């Protein structure tokens, strides 16, 4: 999904409406002490396949320069209109929907008082992003 300044800007994109065959990955709610997300997704990931569903798709695009904050490129999540299904988008087809696109230059991140012991590797993050 190219955008006008895809190489440098941060973007938010949204769609509200109908979606045809779609696949989403999710994991059950976790409790402390939290395991690495890659481990959770490998062991407990649930993939939902929905044939026709109304809902909202929201995505963010971060440039490579922001890779210490988020995964570079587009990242999409879906939530059904009845708020019972959703997750990380693996694949989808849009139907009739209203789309929005917004560039943003300010981002506020609030880090926890106690940071986790370690960070996920680029390979672990990639595995979660391309969950099967």
Order of alpha helices (4+ residues) and beta strands (2+ residues): beta-beta-alpha-beta-beta-beta-beta-beta-alpha
